[in-house]
Amino acid sequence: MSAREDIMNRIKSALRDAPATPVVPREYRRTSDMTAAQRLEQLVDRLVDYKANVFLTPAGEAPARLAELLAGSASIVVPHGLPESWISGLENDGGTPAVHVDSPEHRLTTAELDAVDAVVTAAAVAVSETGTIMLDGGDDQGRRIISLVPDRHICFLNVDQIVEVLPEAIARLEASRPQTWISGPSATSDIELERVEGVHGPRTLDVVILT
């Protein structure tokens, strides 16, 4: 008997008495009954509770809002597919901040990402019930690392990307891409329950919801 046959026989023997896999009940909610306005209100409430900064902004004012948020910043990183119009109005007291583009052809190093003031991305979808924003590596969101290393994350979200419950969000995600789920700024607590921010990701989360 070969080693392979011996291994396969042992596996078959171990599985011979295995019980049948039970059917998993899936009686949870899969769709929303909230209006768009209710979902928006709920998401904002959750994000503020998580200590994120939320800005409701008309879509046409996105460049001005970003320029306002980045006033005084020296440098930022953006994914290669971020709408160019959003960064068209950037200007601060010392001039226009340096914009570093992370792309498949030019991947920024961890050291380069750590040196910038902020990262600006779009999002794939957001769940109002949990206050979670999800990125799935689309061209306007970029690699996971660019939204995790910089100390500040400015995330743009269209109001029509807000759903109420998790199953609705999962259906919108591209399952083959690496995902990042964000529920407020990175935070944890030590043994004395002292909140510490910025341990596993950005210390500051600014969410710009385009209405």
N, C-alpha and C positions, 0 to 999 in steps of 0.2 A: 504493500500500500504506500502510495506517495504521501509526502507531507501535505500536499494540497487536499488529497482525498481525506486524510485524517482530520484536517481542520474542518472541512465541509461536513463530515460525519458528526463531529462534535457540535457544530452549530445546529444541525438538524436535530440532534438529540436534545439539545438545550431548548429548542423551540417546540418540540413535539407536544409538550403538555401545556403550552402557553394558552391562556384563555382567549376567547374571541375579543376583538377590540370593540368596546361598546360604542354605540352611536352617540356622538356628542350633541346634546340639545343646542339648538341655535335659535332661541326664542327672544334674543335681544333685539332692540330697535335697529333697523337698518336704514330708515329714512327719517327725514325731519318734518315736523309739522309747524315749525316756526316761520314767520315772515323774514324777509331779508333784513328789515329794520330790527327785529328782535334778535336775530343772530349777531348783527353788528353790535348791538348794545351789550349782549352777553359776553362777546369776545372782549370788548373793551374793558368790561368789569373784571374779567378774569386776568387780563394782562396787567391792569393797574394793580390788582391785588398781588400779582407776582413781582411787583416793583419794576415793570417795564414802563418806558415812556411811550405814550401813544399820541399820534397826531393824525386827526381826520383832515384830509387834504383833497381838494378837487384835483382830478387827474391832470388838468392843464397847468396846475401850480406845482407839480412835482419838482421841476428844476429849482424853483425858488425855495421850496421847503428844504431840499437837500443842501443848497447853498447856505441857508440859515443854520442848519444843524452842524455843518462843517466849518462854520466861521472860526478862523484861527487855527484850523488843522493844517499841518504841514504836508501830510501825505496820506493817501488812501489806496486800497486795493479793490479792484472790481473784477468780476468774471468777464470773459471775453464777449458774452452775449447780452450783457446789460444794455438796455436802450441808451444810445448815446445822448439822446435828448435830456435824460435825467441829469447828466453831469455837464451839460452845456452851460449852465449858469454858475458854475463854481468860481468863487473868488473870495479871498479873505484879506485881512489887513496887510499881510505880507505878499499878496499876489495870489495866483491860482495854485492850489495845493497840487503836489505831484500825484499823478494818477498812474498807479502800477496795474497793468492788465495781466491777469493770470489766465493762461490759455494752454491748450494741449501742446502747442509748439514752444511755449515759454512758461514753464512751471516755476513759480517763485519758491525759494527755499524757506525753510522754517525760520531762519534768521531774518530773511527779508520780510516775511510776514509779521514777525515779532516787532519789527522796527517801525511799521506804519501806525498811524493814529486810529484808523478805522477801516472796516470792510463794509461795502455796500452791495447788497444782493436783492434779488426778487425772491419770491416764494412759490411753492407749488400749490399749497392749500392750507387752510387753517380750520381748526375744530373749535367752535365757540364754547361747547360744553366743558371742555378741559383747558381752554386757553392755550392750545398748542399750535404752533406754526411749523409746517413741515417743508423741508427742502429735499428734492430728489435728484440733485446733480444736473438739472437742466442747464442749458447754456447761459441763462440769465441768473443762475444760482452758483454755478461753479463747483469745484471740488470741496469735499467736506472740510478739509484743513483750512481753507481760507476763511471760513466762518467760525472757526474754533480757536485760532491762534491770536488774532488781533484782540485788543482789550475792549473794543467797542464794535457792535454790529448794528448797522442801520439796515432794516429790512423793509422792502416795499411789498405791499399786499393789496391786490385789487379787491374791492368789496364783493365781487361776484365769485371770489375764491373761498369765501367763508361758508362752511357747512356746519350743521349742528352736532352730528354724532360721528364717531370714529369710522364706522363702516362706510359712510359716504366719502370720507377722506381717502380711505384705503383704495376705493374704486377709482379715484382720480390719480393716484400715484403710479409712476412707472416702476414696477416691481423689480426690474433688472438693474436699477440704478442704486447706488449707495444713498441712504437716507439720513437726514438729520432732523430730529424732532426737538423743538425748542419750546419750553414752557417757562418764559421769563429769563432773566440773566442767570448765568451759572452761579449756583450757591450751594453751600453745605453748612453743617453745624458741627462744632467740635463737641467733646464730651460734656462740656458745660453749657451746651446749647447756644453758644455764641455764633451768630450767623456770619459766615465768611463768603464773600462774593468773588467771582473770577477764578475759582480753583480749576474748573474743568472746561472753561470756555470764557467768552466775553464777560467782563464785569458790568458793562452797560449795554442794554438792548433798547434801541429806538425802533418803534414800529410805525411806519407811515402807511396808513390805510387810504388808498385812493378811492374816492367816492364819485 
